[in-house]
């Protein structure tokens, strides 16, 4: 999921929009960041995860 709104994520996952908003807010707060992009970056730092882009 990339650049989806809370409403789009809720529809895709079969959840309520407010549930998605609550979880996103919780993630942002726990990572002490203001944006979803910053949360992804922080998660990658913490887990040393690097996505594979394209064939190797």
Number of C-alpha atoms within 10 A of each C-alpha: 7 6 9 10 13 19 15 15 18 17 13 11 10 9 14 14 15 12 12 19 16 12 12 16 16 12 18 18 13 10 16 12 16 12 14 14 13 14 19 15 15 16 14 13 11 10 8 9 10 9 7 7 6 5 4 4
